[in-house]
């Protein structure tokens, strides 16, 4: 009898230890993903002109604060609440407990883990309005966009909505984060218009070392972004981290190579994050060798997309569409092609699963169209009411002074 009790006690300790390791892993990766938001701030802040540096970083911290409140009040349950017709979740944080459930972690921890994903998505969207947006308009737009674009998409893909029912796979946010952010940035850029003087005089980055620092933080934080999406410290998390690192390295080298052909290899080319966005939807489902291929293709295609944007004379200021939008779209398709049962239970087109490939194509196209159209309408509505952009005089002196009364020296 005492032996049985000791065995039972021992098994209980194992269960507690396993839950504890899972909780510790998710808390750690949540913190890594949170770090990506200031990482985007430094990355974007170095790319803008000096007179808009404080403003650019401030937008990212404001975005995190806004989403943190919106997620508690509305966002989490709209995204992950009980499904209502495959379209949206219900409201109310009731039942989101701090107690560990069958999953091995508290629902409250999953809630804040997903909060950081929503926040970094809004952070990426700021690319489309950099150096010319009114702060009040940005605040209103961010709350509306998170509620009406990000939350429904998260529910469709991850929260039991119709795309998940269709069989779409998106490991860590190719559709939910990158397609939505990239194509939203493009839509809002078309509404807000080009920066004053765009194409007439140079708008070179004011602090490339700051951008390099931001890129390093993103690379670092992405291990939490993709590794944490396994929702436990297991082999899948390890594979996600390995393929993430592999893809970003391959993407940086291929971007560097194609840009070198055009002239001198820039340091910005060496830290291109195209591989990160592209591997994200497939990170839990592909091998490291496939990640090399995905990253290499991402670097080349995203670089070409950036050049096309420049030739088209569209001022999506910091290239979120080219890197995140195009990269996320490609990565979603790649997940439907290269997913292998040797890594996880999903298989893609190369293993004869045409259904998975078709589901991911449908998902990528629908999310792209939905994001672009709804974002365009929201941006137009804010522009017609509050006005999206600052005056010409405020833009001339810079947003640091005109919006914040501060100066970066």
N, C-alpha and C positions, 0 to 999 in steps of 0.2 A: 504493500500500500504506500509506504513512505517512498519507495522507489518510483512508483507511478506519480506521486506528488512532485518529486524532484524533477522527473522528466517533464511534467506539465509546466513546472516553474521555469525550466530551462527553455522550453519552446516559447513560453511567453516572453522571456528575455530576448530571444532571437527576433520575435515579431516586433518588440519595442525598439530593438536596435536597428532593424530594417526600416521601420517608420522614421526613426530619428535620422538615419543617413539620408533618406529621401527628403525629409524636411530641410535638413542642412544643405543638401544639394540645390533644392529649389530656392531657398533664401539666397544662397550664393549667386546663382545664375540670375535671379531677379535683380540683384544689385549690379551685376555686370550689364544687364540690358538697360537698367536705369542710367548707367554711365554713358551709354550710347547717345543719349539726348544731348548732354553737354559736348560729347564727341562730335556730333553733327554741328553744334554751335561753333566749336573751334574750326572745324573743317570749312563750314560756310563763311565764318567770320574772317578767316584769312583770305578768302577768295573775293570778298567785296572790297570796295574802296575804304580808305581809312576813316572817312567821315561817317561811315555807316557801320563801323565795327561793333560798337557798343549795342546799337540797335539790333544787329543780326543775332548776337549772342543772347540778348534780352528776349527776343522772340521765342527762342528755344526754351528758356527757363519758364517763361509765361505759358508756353504750350504745355509743359509738364504739369504746372500747377493747375491749369484749366482742366486738363484731362483727368487729373487726380480727383477733382471734385465731381466732374461730370460722370466719371466711371462709377463712383459710389452712388450718385443719385439716379442715374439712368443707364449708363453704358454697359455695365457688366451684365445686368439682367436682360437688357435688350439683345445682347450678344449671346449669352449662355443660359438665359432663363428658359423655362418650359416653352417648347416650340408652339407657335401659333400659326398653323397653316403653312409651315415651311418658310415663312417670310421673316418673322421676328420673334424674339423671346418676350415673355411677360415681364412686368415690373415688380420690383420689391426685392430687397436683400435678405428677407426672412429665409432662414434655412441655410444661409451661407455661414457655416459654423467655423469656429476656431478649433474644434475637436477633430482629431484624425479619424477619417472614415475608412471605408474599404479600400480606397485608392492608395492609402498609405501616407496621405498628406491632408491637411485641413483645407476645405473649400475656400476659406478666407485667404489662404496662401496662394491658391490658384488664381483667385480674384486679383491680387496685387501683382502677381507674375504677368497676367494678361494686361493689366493696366499699363505696364511699362512698354508693351508692344504698341498699344494704342497711342501712347505719348510719342514714341519715336516716329511713328507714322505721320503724325501731325507735324513733327519737327522737319521731316523730309519735304513735306508740302511747301514749306516756306521758301524753297528754291524758286518757285514761280512768281513770288511777289517781293523778292529781296530788293532793298534800296529804294522802295517807292510806296510802301503800304502805310496807311494810317493805323496807328496802334489800336484805336477803338474799333476800327473795322476788322482788324485781324482777330481781336478777341471774339467779336460776334461771329465772324466766319468760322473760326476754329470750333466753337461750341456747336454750331449748326452742322458743320461738316462731319464732326465726330459722331453726332447723333443720327444724321440722315444718310451718311455714306459708309463710314467705317463700321459702325455697329451692325447694320443689316448685313454687310458683306461678311463680317466675322461670324454672324449667326448662320448664314447660308453655307459657309465652308466648314466651320468648326463646331457650331453650336447646335447641330441637329437639323439644319435647314435643308432646302431642296437640293442644293448642289452636293452636300454631303450624302444625301439619300441617292443621288445620281451616281455616286461612287468616285467623285473627285478626290484626289489626294493633294494636299499642300502641307508639307511637313512643318514648316515654321513661318510661312507668310509670303510666299511668292505672289499669290493673289491678294491675300488680305492686307499685306503691308506694301509690297513693292509695286505691283500693278496699280493699286489704288493711289498710292502716294505719287508715283511718277506721272500718271495720266491726269491726276488732279492738279499737279503743278503745271502741266501743259495747258489745261483748261483755264485755270485762273490767270495764267500769263497772257492768254489771248484776250481775256476780259480787261485786265488792268492795263495792258499796253506796254510798249517798250519804255525802258528808262530814257530820260531826257538825254539827248546826245548820243544814243546808242547807234553805232555804226559811223558816227562822225568823228569821234576821237577815242583814244584808248581808254579801256576800263579794266586795266590789268589788276590782278590780285595784289593787295597791299602788303600781305605778310605770308609768304609761302611756308616758312617754318611753322607758323601757327596751323596752317592747313595740314602739314605733315603730322603735327602732334594730334590733330583731330582724327586723321586717318588711322594713326596708331591706336587711338582709343577705340575706334570703331572695330578695327581688326580684333583687338583684345575683347571688347564687349560682345562681339559676334559669337565667341565661344559659348557665352551664356545664352545668347539668342537661339542658336541652333542646338547646342548641347542640352540646354534646359528643357527644350521642347520634347525630349524623351519622357519628361516628368518623373524620372527616377535616375539614380546613378547606376546605369547598366551598360552593356555592350553597345546598345543602340546609341546612347549618348556619346560614348567614345568614338564610334564610327562617324557620328555627325560632326564632332570636333575635328577629326582627322580629315574628312573630306572638305570641310569648310576651309581649313588652313591650306589644303592642297589646291582648291579651286581659286582662292584669292591669290595665291602665289602664281599659278598659271595665268590668271587673268592679268595680273600686274606685268608679267613678263611679255605676254602677247601684246598688250596695250603699248608697252615700252617699245617693242619691236616695230609695230606698224607706225608709231609716231616718229621713231628714229628715221624711218625711210623718208619722212617728210622734212626732216631737218635734224636738229640736235635733240637728244633724248632729255626731256624735261623731268624734273623731280616729281612733278604732279603725275606724270604718266606712270612713274614707278609705284605710286601708292593708289592707283586706280582701284575703286571698290566694286568694279563691275562683276568680278568673280563672286563677291560676297552675296550680292543681290540675286545672282543667277543660280547659285547652288542652294539657296535657302529652301525652295519648295521640294528639293530632291534629297536634302542632306541625310535624311534617315533611311533612304531607300537605295542608294547607289554605292559603288565601291570607290576606293581612292583612285584607281586607274581611270575610271569614268570621270571622276572629278577633275582630273587633268584636262581631259577633252572638253568638258563643260566650261571650265575656267578659261581655257585658251580661246574657245569660240566666243565667249562673253567679252573678253578684252577687245577682240577684233570688231565684232558687230557693234558693241556699245560705242567704241571709238568712231566708227563710221556713222552711227546715228547722231553723235555729237556734231560731226562735220556737216551732216545734212541739215541739222537744225541751224547751224551758223549760216550756211549757204541760203537757207530759206528766209533769213532775216527775221526770225522769231526770237524774242528775248525771254526765253525760259532760263533765267539768269544763271543758275548754278548746276544745270544739266541733270536734274533729277529724272526728267523724262528719259533721256538717253541711257542713264545708268540704271535707275531703279525700274522705270516703266518698261523699257525694252528688255532689260535683264530679267525682271520678274516674269514677263510674258514668255521669254525663251525658256527660263528655268521651269516654268509650269509645264510647258510642252515636253521638255527633256525628262521631267519626272514621269510623264506618261509613256516615254520611250524606253528609258534606261532603268526604271525601277526593277529590282531583281529580288526574287525570293531567297537568294543566298544571303541577303542582308536582313530582310524583313519579310513579312507575309505577302507584300504586294509584288506584282509583276507587271511589266510594261510591254510595249509593242515588240521589243526584241525577243521576248519570251512568249510571243504569240497572243498577248492579251490586247487585242484591238479595242475592246470595250473601254479599258483604262485610258488608252490614248485618246479616244473620241471624247470621253468624259472630261478629260483635262483640257482639250481644245475648246469644247463648249464652255467650260468654266472660265477659261482665260478670255475668250471673246465676250462673254456676257458681263464679266466684271469690268473689262475695259470699257465697254459701251456704257454700262450703268454709271461707272465712276465719272467718265468724261461728261456725259450729259447732265447728271445731277449737279456735279461741281460747277459746271458752266452756268447753270440756272441759279445756284446759290450765290455764286460770285456776282452775277448780274444783278440779283436782287439786293445784295449788300451795296453794290456800286450805285444803284438807283436810289437807295435810301440814305445811308451814311456817307457814301462815296468811298471807294476803295483806296485811292491813292492821295498822297499829300499834294499840296500846291506846288507849282513850278519853283517858287522861291524856296519853299521848305526842302524840296528835293535838291536844289542847288547848294544850300548850305549844309545839307546832310541830315540824316535822321537822328544822329546822336544828339545834335543840338536842338533840332526842331521838335522831336518827339520826347526826348528825355532830359533836355537841358544840361547835357554832359558832353565832355570832349575827351577823346582818346589821344593822349599826348605821347 
